[in-house]
Amino acid sequence: MNKNPLPLFNWQELTEADRLQQDRERLLKRIQALRPHAHKRLALEERVREITLRQMALETKLYRSAAV
């Protein structure tokens, strides 16, 4: 028996993945408006990296649960 939930039952993770992507896109737009070496830009770039890592981990989890 498959211990992993069906993809349909991963709606919470799918919703979180969508939210992370929207947050990432919003931050990238804000970054584009700032000067290259602005302190705020560096802070936002760090947040984008964190969101990207979370997004990748979540997508990996979803992929593995769908593959099994």
Secondary structure as UniProt FT lines:
FT   HELIX           7..10
FT   HELIX           11..32
FT   TURN            36..37
FT   HELIX           39..67
//
